[in-house]
Amino acid sequence: MVVTVDDSGEVVGTAPRLAAHRDAIRHLAISVVVIGNDGRVLLQQRAAGKALFAGRWSNTVCTHPLPGEPVANAALRRLEEELSVRCHLTLAGMFSYRALDPDSGLTEHELDHVFVGRAYVDPVPDPHEVAAVRWITPADLAAEMSAAPDSFTPWLLPVLVAAGLEDGSFDAGHLPSGTSAYSQIEDLP
Protein backbone atom coordinates (compact mmCIF):
# COMPACT_ATOMS: atom_id res chain seq x y z
CA MET A 1 0.00 0.00 0.00
CA VAL A 2 1.06 3.57 -0.65
CA VAL A 3 -0.17 6.73 1.06
CA THR A 4 -2.09 8.89 -1.41
CA VAL A 5 -2.11 12.69 -1.32
CA ASP A 6 -4.06 15.46 -3.01
CA ASP A 7 -2.64 18.35 -5.03
CA SER A 8 -1.84 20.28 -1.85
CA GLY A 9 0.08 17.35 -0.36
CA GLU A 10 -2.58 16.41 2.21
CA VAL A 11 -2.99 12.70 2.90
CA VAL A 12 -6.29 11.45 1.47
CA GLY A 13 -5.96 7.69 1.89
CA THR A 14 -4.11 4.65 0.64
CA ALA A 15 -3.98 2.63 -2.57
CA PRO A 16 -2.40 -0.64 -3.61
CA ARG A 17 1.06 0.06 -4.99
CA LEU A 18 0.36 -1.41 -8.43
CA ALA A 19 -2.92 0.51 -8.78
CA ALA A 20 -1.21 3.78 -7.79
CA HIS A 21 1.45 3.25 -10.45
CA ARG A 22 -0.97 1.97 -13.10
CA ASP A 23 -3.42 4.86 -12.58
CA ALA A 24 -0.82 7.59 -11.85
CA ILE A 25 -2.24 8.33 -8.40
CA ARG A 26 -0.13 10.87 -6.51
CA HIS A 27 1.42 9.31 -3.41
CA LEU A 28 4.13 9.90 -0.82
CA ALA A 29 7.70 8.90 -1.59
CA ILE A 30 11.09 9.18 0.05
CA SER A 31 14.51 9.62 -1.51
CA VAL A 32 17.71 9.33 0.51
CA VAL A 33 21.09 10.70 -0.56
CA VAL A 34 24.15 9.52 1.37
CA ILE A 35 27.28 11.61 0.89
CA GLY A 36 30.67 10.22 1.85
CA ASN A 37 33.24 12.08 3.91
CA ASP A 38 35.08 12.76 0.63
CA GLY A 39 32.02 14.41 -0.95
CA ARG A 40 31.13 11.50 -3.23
CA VAL A 41 27.50 10.41 -3.55
CA LEU A 42 26.39 6.81 -2.98
CA LEU A 43 24.26 5.61 -5.91
CA GLN A 44 22.33 2.40 -6.32
CA GLN A 45 21.39 0.59 -9.49
CA ARG A 46 17.81 -0.59 -9.19
CA ALA A 47 17.36 -4.36 -9.31
CA ALA A 48 16.16 -5.94 -12.55
CA GLY A 49 12.98 -7.12 -10.82
CA LYS A 50 11.79 -3.64 -9.84
CA ALA A 51 8.39 -2.71 -11.34
CA LEU A 52 9.49 0.77 -12.42
CA PHE A 53 12.75 1.98 -13.95
CA ALA A 54 14.47 -1.38 -13.36
CA GLY A 55 18.22 -1.40 -13.94
CA ARG A 56 18.59 2.38 -13.82
CA TRP A 57 20.96 4.22 -11.52
CA SER A 58 19.35 6.30 -8.78
CA ASN A 59 19.97 8.00 -5.47
CA THR A 60 21.03 5.95 -2.46
CA VAL A 61 17.52 4.77 -1.51
CA CYS A 62 14.01 5.34 -2.89
CA THR A 63 10.93 4.13 -1.03
CA HIS A 64 7.38 4.76 0.13
CA PRO A 65 6.32 5.18 3.76
CA LEU A 66 3.91 2.63 5.17
CA PRO A 67 0.46 3.94 6.10
CA GLY A 68 0.85 5.84 9.39
CA GLU A 69 4.66 5.71 9.29
CA PRO A 70 6.50 9.04 9.58
CA VAL A 71 8.55 9.73 6.44
CA ALA A 72 11.78 10.11 8.47
CA ASN A 73 11.28 6.67 10.03
CA ALA A 74 10.66 5.13 6.60
CA ALA A 75 13.85 6.71 5.26
CA LEU A 76 15.95 5.27 8.09
CA ARG A 77 14.23 1.88 7.88
CA ARG A 78 14.78 1.44 4.15
CA LEU A 79 18.37 2.70 4.24
CA GLU A 80 19.17 -0.09 6.66
CA GLU A 81 17.03 -2.73 4.91
CA GLU A 82 18.31 -2.05 1.39
CA LEU A 83 21.98 -1.28 2.10
CA SER A 84 22.71 -2.08 5.78
CA VAL A 85 23.63 1.59 6.26
CA ARG A 86 22.87 3.66 9.35
CA CYS A 87 23.41 7.39 9.55
CA HIS A 88 21.70 10.55 10.73
CA LEU A 89 19.34 11.92 8.07
CA THR A 90 18.09 15.48 7.59
CA LEU A 91 15.05 16.48 5.53
CA ALA A 92 16.48 18.61 2.70
CA GLY A 93 13.34 19.36 0.72
CA MET A 94 10.34 18.09 -1.21
CA PHE A 95 9.18 18.12 -4.80
CA SER A 96 6.42 16.56 -6.84
CA TYR A 97 6.88 14.87 -10.19
CA ARG A 98 5.27 12.53 -12.67
CA ALA A 99 7.20 10.08 -14.87
CA LEU A 100 6.08 7.31 -17.22
CA ASP A 101 8.33 4.25 -17.36
CA PRO A 102 8.42 3.34 -21.05
CA ASP A 103 9.42 -0.26 -20.29
CA SER A 104 6.66 -1.15 -17.81
CA GLY A 105 3.98 1.34 -18.86
CA LEU A 106 3.59 2.31 -15.19
CA THR A 107 3.76 5.87 -13.90
CA GLU A 108 5.38 7.41 -10.85
CA HIS A 109 3.38 10.37 -9.54
CA GLU A 110 4.99 11.24 -6.25
CA LEU A 111 5.37 13.88 -3.60
CA ASP A 112 8.99 13.07 -2.79
CA HIS A 113 10.64 13.90 0.56
CA VAL A 114 14.42 14.15 0.16
CA PHE A 115 16.68 13.20 3.08
CA VAL A 116 20.45 13.67 3.19
CA GLY A 117 23.00 11.93 5.40
CA ARG A 118 26.78 11.76 5.65
CA ALA A 119 28.63 8.49 6.03
CA TYR A 120 31.40 6.46 4.54
CA VAL A 121 30.60 2.81 4.82
CA ASP A 122 30.72 -0.31 2.74
CA PRO A 123 27.05 -0.86 1.91
CA VAL A 124 25.70 -4.40 1.79
CA PRO A 125 22.98 -4.33 -0.88
CA ASP A 126 19.82 -6.43 -0.69
CA PRO A 127 19.91 -8.11 -4.14
CA HIS A 128 16.10 -8.06 -4.40
CA GLU A 129 16.20 -4.25 -4.29
CA VAL A 130 19.67 -3.25 -5.50
CA ALA A 131 21.72 -4.61 -8.42
CA ALA A 132 24.87 -2.60 -7.66
CA VAL A 133 26.19 0.40 -5.73
CA ARG A 134 28.94 2.90 -6.39
CA TRP A 135 30.39 6.13 -5.04
CA ILE A 136 30.72 9.00 -7.52
CA THR A 137 31.64 12.68 -7.40
CA PRO A 138 28.85 15.15 -8.19
CA ALA A 139 30.83 16.45 -11.19
CA ASP A 140 31.29 12.95 -12.66
CA LEU A 141 27.64 12.15 -12.01
CA ALA A 142 26.51 15.33 -13.78
CA ALA A 143 28.65 14.41 -16.79
CA GLU A 144 27.24 10.86 -16.91
CA MET A 145 23.66 12.09 -16.56
CA SER A 146 24.18 14.54 -19.39
CA ALA A 147 25.78 11.90 -21.65
CA ALA A 148 23.34 9.04 -20.92
CA PRO A 149 20.18 10.39 -19.25
CA ASP A 150 18.16 7.21 -19.82
CA SER A 151 20.60 5.30 -17.58
CA PHE A 152 19.21 7.19 -14.57
CA THR A 153 15.84 7.43 -12.85
CA PRO A 154 13.76 10.50 -13.70
CA TRP A 155 13.67 11.67 -10.10
CA LEU A 156 17.44 11.64 -9.57
CA LEU A 157 18.12 15.15 -10.86
CA PRO A 158 15.51 16.91 -8.68
CA VAL A 159 16.61 14.77 -5.72
CA LEU A 160 20.20 15.98 -6.15
CA VAL A 161 19.07 19.59 -6.45
CA ALA A 162 16.89 19.27 -3.32
CA ALA A 163 19.87 17.69 -1.54
CA GLY A 164 21.93 20.80 -2.24
CA LEU A 165 24.32 19.16 -4.68
CA GLU A 166 23.59 21.46 -7.60
CA ASP A 167 26.72 23.64 -7.03
CA GLY A 168 26.77 24.35 -10.75
CA SER A 169 26.78 20.66 -11.68
CA PHE A 170 23.04 20.02 -11.48
CA ASP A 171 20.69 22.66 -12.79
CA ALA A 172 17.97 23.11 -15.36
CA GLY A 173 20.64 23.31 -18.06
CA HIS A 174 21.30 19.61 -17.50
CA LEU A 175 17.73 18.64 -18.38
CA PRO A 176 18.13 17.11 -21.83
CA SER A 177 15.19 18.10 -24.00
CA GLY A 178 13.28 15.38 -25.76
CA THR A 179 14.53 12.51 -23.59
CA SER A 180 12.29 10.18 -21.64
CA ALA A 181 14.52 10.09 -18.58
CA TYR A 182 13.44 13.47 -17.28
CA SER A 183 9.87 14.24 -16.49
CA GLN A 184 7.68 17.12 -15.55
CA ILE A 185 8.51 18.57 -12.16
CA GLU A 186 5.40 20.07 -10.64
CA ASP A 187 5.23 23.25 -8.60
CA LEU A 188 4.26 22.62 -5.00
CA PRO A 189 1.46 24.74 -3.54
FENUR-V507083 format. One record per residue. N is the residue number from 1. RES is the residue in one letter. PHI is phi in whole degrees, -180 to 180 (none if undefined). PSI is psi in degrees with one decimal (999 if undefined). D_CENTER is the distance of its C-alpha to the mean C-alpha in Angstrom with 1 decimal. Layout:
BEGIN
N	RES	PHI	PSI	D_CENTER
N	RES	PHI	PSI	D_CENTER
END
This chain:
BEGIN
1	M	none	145.3	17.9
2	V	-119	156.3	15.3
3	V	-91	119.3	16.4
4	T	-91	149.4	17.2
5	V	-134	157.0	17.7
6	D	-89	-173.9	20.0
7	D	-64	-21.3	19.8
8	S	-93	0.0	20.5
9	G	91	4.1	17.7
10	E	-79	137.8	20.4
11	V	-66	131.0	20.0
12	V	-120	-9.1	22.2
13	G	158	-152.7	21.9
14	T	-136	163.3	20.2
15	A	-150	149.9	19.8
16	P	-59	142.0	19.6
17	R	-55	-47.1	16.1
18	L	-63	-42.5	17.7
19	A	-63	-40.8	19.7
20	A	-62	-39.2	16.7
21	H	-80	-32.1	15.1
22	R	-71	-40.2	18.6
23	D	-100	7.8	19.7
24	A	54	46.3	16.7
25	I	-83	128.9	17.1
26	R	-67	132.9	14.9
27	H	-146	166.0	13.4
28	L	-74	143.7	11.6
29	A	-143	163.9	8.0
30	I	-136	135.1	6.7
31	S	-125	132.2	4.2
32	V	-114	136.5	6.9
33	V	-121	119.0	8.4
34	V	-103	128.7	11.8
35	I	-112	130.2	14.5
36	G	-75	166.6	17.7
37	N	-60	-22.2	21.2
38	D	-93	5.8	21.7
39	G	89	-3.8	18.9
40	R	-77	154.1	16.9
41	V	-102	137.1	13.1
42	L	-88	117.1	12.2
43	L	-106	155.2	10.1
44	Q	-124	146.4	10.0
45	Q	-97	124.6	11.3
46	R	-65	140.6	10.5
47	A	-62	153.1	13.9
48	A	-63	-25.1	16.3
49	G	-86	0.2	16.8
50	K	-67	143.7	13.4
51	A	-69	-32.6	14.3
52	L	-125	136.5	11.7
53	F	53	40.5	10.9
54	A	-60	140.7	12.8
55	G	80	-4.3	13.6
56	R	-88	152.6	11.1
57	W	-79	143.2	9.8
58	S	-148	-178.9	6.2
59	N	-63	175.5	5.4
60	T	-53	-48.5	7.7
61	V	-147	140.8	6.4
62	C	-129	135.9	4.4
63	T	-160	-179.7	7.5
64	H	-124	141.9	10.1
65	P	-73	150.9	13.0
66	L	-74	155.8	16.4
67	P	-55	128.1	19.0
68	G	83	-6.1	20.6
69	E	-89	127.8	18.2
70	P	-60	142.2	17.2
71	V	-60	-36.8	13.5
72	A	-64	-40.2	14.4
73	N	-65	-40.7	16.1
74	A	-64	-39.4	13.3
75	A	-61	-47.7	11.1
76	L	-64	-43.1	14.2
77	R	-60	-49.1	15.1
78	R	-73	-29.8	12.2
79	L	-61	-42.1	12.1
80	E	-74	-41.7	15.8
81	E	-67	-42.5	15.7
82	E	-81	-34.4	13.4
83	L	-131	0.6	14.6
84	S	56	38.9	17.7
85	V	-113	136.5	16.5
86	R	-125	131.2	17.8
87	C	-163	162.6	17.6
88	H	-71	134.7	17.9
89	L	-118	144.8	14.8
90	T	-123	135.2	15.2
91	L	-69	120.7	13.6
92	A	-100	-24.0	13.0
93	G	166	-179.0	12.4
94	M	-141	153.7	11.2
95	F	-155	162.2	10.9
96	S	-120	142.5	11.4
97	Y	-152	167.3	10.9
98	R	-139	131.9	12.3
99	A	-148	127.9	12.0
100	L	-90	127.6	14.5
101	D	-84	112.8	14.1
102	P	-66	-22.3	17.5
103	D	-80	-41.9	18.0
104	S	-97	-20.7	17.6
105	G	79	4.0	18.6
106	L	-92	159.1	16.0
107	T	-124	133.8	14.0
108	E	-89	130.6	10.7
109	H	-139	93.6	12.0
110	E	-127	148.5	10.0
111	L	-101	103.7	10.8
112	D	-98	126.3	7.6
113	H	-98	121.6	9.0
114	V	-102	123.6	7.9
115	F	-114	144.3	10.0
116	V	-125	139.7	11.6
117	G	-140	160.1	14.2
118	R	-117	132.3	16.8
119	A	-168	157.8	18.2
120	Y	-135	104.9	19.7
121	V	-139	165.5	20.0
122	D	-95	102.3	20.3
123	P	-66	150.1	17.4
124	V	-117	95.7	18.7
125	P	-70	141.9	16.2
126	D	-79	114.7	16.8
127	P	-64	-17.5	17.7
128	H	-74	-22.7	16.9
129	E	-108	-34.8	13.2
130	V	-130	125.5	13.0
131	A	-83	-35.6	15.4
132	A	-162	162.3	15.4
133	V	-133	157.2	14.3
134	R	-161	153.8	15.5
135	W	-99	138.3	16.0
136	I	-148	145.8	16.2
137	T	-74	150.8	17.6
138	P	-56	-38.5	15.8
139	A	-65	-43.3	18.8
140	D	-67	-38.0	18.6
141	L	-64	-43.8	14.9
142	A	-59	-41.6	15.9
143	A	-65	-42.8	18.8
144	E	-66	-41.7	17.1
145	M	-65	-35.2	14.6
146	S	-71	-38.3	17.7
147	A	-78	-34.3	19.8
148	A	-141	66.7	17.6
149	P	-60	-30.7	14.8
150	D	-75	-1.1	14.7
151	S	-85	-4.8	13.8
152	F	-123	154.9	10.2
153	T	-69	152.1	7.5
154	P	-69	-20.2	8.3
155	W	-89	-8.0	5.5
156	L	-61	-46.3	5.7
157	L	-60	-52.4	9.0
158	P	-65	-28.1	8.8
159	V	-63	-46.5	6.3
160	L	-64	-39.4	9.1
161	V	-65	-46.1	11.7
162	A	-62	-31.5	11.0
163	A	-77	-4.8	11.1
164	G	85	20.2	14.5
165	L	-99	13.0	14.2
166	E	-69	-37.9	15.7
167	D	12	42.9	19.2
168	G	88	-16.7	20.4
169	S	-88	-32.1	18.1
170	F	-124	107.3	15.2
171	D	-151	-178.6	16.8
172	A	-59	-24.7	17.7
173	G	-66	-15.2	20.1
174	H	-97	11.9	17.4
175	L	-90	101.4	16.5
176	P	-65	130.0	18.6
177	S	-78	144.3	20.7
178	G	76	12.6	21.3
179	T	-106	152.7	18.4
180	S	-83	-11.6	16.3
181	A	-72	-27.6	13.1
182	Y	-112	136.7	12.7
183	S	-119	179.8	13.1
184	Q	-70	126.1	14.7
185	I	-97	127.2	13.3
186	E	-94	146.1	15.5
187	D	-73	135.5	17.5
188	L	-85	147.3	17.3
189	P	-67	999	20.8
END
